[in-house]
Amino acid sequence: MKDISNSIYQYYVDRFDELPFDKQLHFASRLYLWSGDAFAKMQLERLRPVVTAHDNPAMALRAVHEEARKTISHGSKNAAALRDPYFQKYPEIRPLAMVLFRLTFLESLYGLDARATFFELFDRAEVESLFDRILADPQALAILSTHAINVLYLYHRAVRGNDTSLDPAPFLTVGRTAYDFSDPIQLQLYIYLYTHCIIGESRFYARKLPERYLPVYRQMIAELEDSIADYFGDINLDNKFEFLTCCKLVGVESALREHIEAEAADSLSPDGTFLVDRHNNNPQTANSTLALSEHRNVLYILSHRTFVPSKPL
């Protein structure tokens, strides 16, 4: 299966210029932070003027904030109806997430600090209040899932900047109690809840997980493994590959890898050497082009590489 991973990687490399900016940045940033990939490093240097506003992190952050205010999309359309009441309850989630992502990658990729600008864009007391309110709202955590977890972890690590980790134990409780696994959408949100706790703790692959909470994250993986095994046919490839990637982050090998690899081997696109989602009951059939399949495929590539986080360029 390593050969398939390498072939997919080369296919994206050869067609990198065909990808839109956001997909280029996603592909290159994840590969570089994960293991210092040379091609990714070269592309990130090329993208640097756009991402950093020519090494002006304040300007770069303001531009993302302005764009976020115009953006009404909240990610996966599959869960839109479930999530809408919680986006209405916490309207700052979307702009916060977009700005925190740029702030985080300005630092982890390019060594640029934009935290002072962050508090020009957002009131500190209001953000701290939002942080506490979301933590105290298990149903919002469950349904917002990725969006809430990303904001909590990125704010805690990238803005607060302290050396303590965000205690993941409450998220474990949410995963155990808040979902109906007979609903494929809730099952998907459950998987993303746990995987994004783990990815968030790594600051999106910029650091190894701290030993202090590693037992909790490994427990999340163990529970995910059981759930994926029980509902394998209801889970899309993006979820499965993100699970395998998180296994790497916590340092365990999953007994499900062979089963997932078998589905991957039978999921090559008829349009090129990349993976599409078609052999489960929750396929992401709308995301079947080279660009729209990038998230799925870069996760698959990461799951085949040793995790050795890289320093800023």
C-alpha positions in Angstrom: 0.0 0.0 0.0 3.0 2.3 0.4 3.4 2.1 -3.4 -0.2 3.5 -3.8 0.6 6.2 -1.3 3.8 7.2 -3.2 1.9 7.2 -6.5 -0.8 9.4 -5.2 1.8 11.8 -3.7 3.6 12.0 -7.1 0.3 12.5 -9.0 -0.5 15.5 -6.8 3.0 16.8 -7.1 2.9 16.6 -10.8 -0.4 18.5 -10.9 0.1 20.8 -8.0 -0.4 24.0 -10.1 -3.9 22.7 -11.0 -5.0 23.0 -7.4 -6.6 26.2 -6.1 -4.7 28.2 -3.5 -6.5 26.7 -0.4 -5.8 23.1 -1.5 -2.1 24.0 -2.3 -1.7 25.4 1.2 -3.5 22.5 2.8 -1.4 19.8 1.0 1.9 21.5 1.4 1.5 22.6 5.0 0.4 19.2 6.3 3.2 17.4 4.5 5.9 19.8 5.6 4.8 19.9 9.2 4.4 16.2 9.4 7.9 15.2 8.2 9.6 18.1 6.4 8.7 17.0 2.9 11.1 18.8 0.4 8.5 19.5 -2.3 6.1 20.9 0.3 8.9 23.1 1.7 9.6 24.5 -1.8 5.9 25.2 -2.4 5.4 26.9 1.0 8.3 29.2 0.2 6.6 30.0 -3.1 3.3 30.6 -1.3 4.9 32.7 1.5 4.1 36.2 0.0 0.4 35.4 -0.2 0.1 33.5 3.1 2.1 36.1 5.1 1.2 39.3 3.1 4.9 39.6 2.4 5.9 38.9 5.9 3.4 41.3 7.4 1.5 39.0 9.8 -0.8 41.8 11.0 -2.0 42.5 7.5 -2.3 38.8 6.7 -4.5 38.2 9.8 -6.7 41.2 9.0 -7.2 40.0 5.5 -8.4 36.5 6.7 -10.6 38.2 9.3 -12.3 40.3 6.6 -12.8 37.3 4.4 -14.2 35.3 7.3 -16.8 38.0 7.9 -18.1 37.4 4.4 -18.1 33.7 4.6 -21.3 31.9 5.6 -20.3 28.4 4.9 -19.7 26.1 7.9 -18.0 23.1 6.3 -19.7 19.8 5.8 -23.1 20.1 4.2 -24.0 16.7 5.6 -24.3 18.1 9.1 -25.6 21.6 8.2 -29.1 21.1 9.5 -27.8 19.7 12.8 -25.2 22.4 13.3 -27.2 25.5 12.3 -28.8 26.1 15.8 -25.3 25.9 17.4 -23.7 28.3 14.8 -26.6 30.6 15.6 -25.8 30.3 19.3 -22.1 30.8 18.8 -21.8 33.0 15.7 -18.1 33.8 16.3 -17.0 30.3 15.8 -16.5 30.6 12.0 -14.5 33.8 12.0 -12.5 32.7 15.0 -11.6 29.4 13.4 -10.4 31.0 10.2 -8.3 33.6 11.9 -6.9 31.1 14.4 -5.9 28.8 11.6 -4.0 31.6 9.8 -2.4 32.7 13.1 -1.3 29.2 13.9 0.2 28.5 10.5 1.9 31.9 10.3 3.9 30.8 13.4 4.3 27.1 12.7 5.3 27.4 9.0 6.9 30.8 8.9 7.8 31.8 12.5 5.7 34.9 12.5 3.8 36.0 15.6 0.4 37.7 15.0 -1.1 37.3 18.5 -1.2 41.1 19.2 -3.2 41.6 16.0 -5.6 38.8 17.1 -6.7 40.9 20.1 -7.2 43.9 17.9 -9.7 41.8 15.9 -11.4 40.0 18.8 -12.1 41.2 22.3 -10.1 39.1 24.8 -12.9 38.9 27.4 -15.5 37.9 24.8 -13.2 35.2 23.4 -12.4 33.8 26.9 -16.2 33.8 27.7 -16.9 32.0 24.5 -14.2 29.4 25.3 -15.7 28.7 28.7 -19.3 28.6 27.4 -18.5 26.1 24.7 -16.6 23.9 27.2 -19.7 23.9 29.4 -22.0 23.0 26.5 -21.6 19.3 25.7 -24.3 19.2 23.1 -22.7 22.1 21.2 -19.3 20.3 21.4 -20.9 17.1 20.1 -22.6 18.7 17.1 -20.1 21.5 16.2 -17.4 18.8 16.7 -14.5 19.8 14.4 -15.3 23.5 14.5 -15.6 23.8 18.3 -12.6 21.6 19.0 -10.4 23.5 16.5 -11.3 26.8 18.1 -10.6 25.5 21.6 -7.3 23.9 20.9 -6.0 26.6 18.5 -6.9 29.4 20.9 -5.5 27.6 23.9 -2.2 26.7 22.2 -1.6 29.5 19.7 -3.0 32.5 21.5 -2.8 31.8 25.2 0.6 30.3 24.4 1.1 28.6 27.8 2.8 25.3 28.2 -0.1 23.4 29.7 -2.4 21.3 27.5 -6.1 21.5 27.3 -7.5 18.7 29.4 -9.1 16.3 26.9 -11.0 14.2 29.5 -14.3 16.2 29.1 -14.2 15.5 25.3 -13.9 11.8 26.0 -17.1 12.1 28.1 -18.9 13.9 25.3 -17.9 11.2 22.8 -19.2 8.5 25.0 -22.6 10.1 25.8 -23.7 12.5 23.2 -24.1 10.6 19.9 -26.6 8.2 18.2 -24.3 5.9 16.1 -27.3 4.7 14.1 -27.2 8.1 12.4 -24.2 8.1 10.0 -23.9 11.9 10.4 -23.6 11.7 14.1 -21.2 8.9 13.8 -19.1 11.1 11.5 -19.2 14.0 14.0 -18.1 11.6 16.8 -15.1 10.5 14.8 -14.1 14.1 14.0 -14.6 15.1 17.7 -11.9 12.7 18.8 -9.5 13.0 15.8 -9.5 16.8 16.0 -8.7 16.7 19.7 -5.6 14.7 18.8 -4.7 16.8 15.8 -5.4 20.0 17.8 -3.1 18.8 20.5 -0.4 18.4 17.9 -1.1 22.0 16.7 -1.9 20.5 13.3 1.2 18.3 13.1 3.6 21.0 14.5 4.6 19.1 17.6 4.5 15.7 19.3 1.7 15.0 21.8 2.6 15.7 25.4 3.0 12.6 27.6 0.7 14.0 30.3 -2.5 13.4 28.3 -1.3 10.7 26.0 -3.3 7.9 27.8 -6.5 9.9 27.2 -5.8 10.3 23.5 -4.9 6.6 23.2 -8.2 5.8 24.9 -9.9 7.9 22.3 -8.2 5.9 19.6 -9.2 2.6 21.2 -12.8 3.7 21.4 -12.7 4.9 17.8 -11.3 1.6 16.7 -14.2 -0.3 18.3 -16.8 2.1 16.8 -15.2 2.0 13.3 -15.1 -1.8 13.4 -18.8 -2.0 14.4 -20.0 0.6 11.8 -17.3 0.1 9.1 -19.7 0.3 6.2 -21.2 3.6 7.4 -18.0 5.5 7.6 -16.4 7.5 4.8 -12.7 7.3 3.7 -11.9 10.7 5.0 -12.9 9.6 8.5 -10.9 6.4 8.2 -7.8 8.0 6.9 -7.9 10.7 9.6 -8.2 7.9 12.2 -5.1 6.2 10.8 -3.2 9.5 10.9 -4.2 10.0 14.5 -3.0 6.5 15.3 0.5 7.7 14.1 0.2 10.8 16.3 -0.5 8.7 19.5 2.0 6.0 18.6 -0.3 3.0 18.1 -0.9 0.6 15.2 -4.6 -0.2 14.5 -5.8 -3.6 13.7 -8.2 -1.9 11.3 -5.4 -0.7 9.0 -5.6 -3.8 6.7 -9.4 -3.4 6.3 -9.1 0.3 5.6 -6.2 -0.3 3.1 -8.3 -2.8 1.2 -11.1 -0.2 0.8 -8.5 2.3 -0.3 -7.0 0.0 -2.9 -10.4 -0.4 -4.5 -11.1 3.4 -4.4 -8.8 4.8 -7.1 -10.5 7.4 -9.3 -11.1 6.5 -12.9 -9.8 10.0 -13.7 -6.4 9.7 -12.2 -4.2 8.3 -9.4 -6.0 9.6 -6.4 -8.6 8.2 -4.0 -12.4 8.8 -4.2 -15.0 7.7 -1.8 -17.5 5.2 -3.1 -17.5 1.9 -1.2 -19.4 2.8 2.0 -22.9 4.0 3.0 -21.7 7.6 3.6 -19.6 8.4 0.6 -18.4 11.9 -0.2 -19.4 11.6 -3.8 -19.6 15.4 -4.3 -15.8 15.5 -3.5 -14.5 13.4 -6.4 -12.3 15.8 -8.4 -8.5 16.0 -7.9 -8.9 19.2 -5.9 -12.0 18.2 -3.8 -10.3 14.9 -3.0 -7.1 16.6 -1.7 -8.1 16.4 2.0 -8.7 12.6 1.8 -5.6 11.9 -0.1 -3.1 14.0 1.9 -4.4 12.2 5.0 -3.8 8.9 3.3 -0.3 10.0 2.5 0.4 11.1 6.0 -0.8 7.8 7.4 2.0 6.1 5.5 4.8 8.4 6.7 6.7 8.6 10.0 5.7 11.6 12.0 8.7 13.8 12.6 7.4 17.4 13.1 9.4 20.1 11.4 10.4 23.6 12.6 9.3 26.8 10.9 10.9 27.5 7.5 
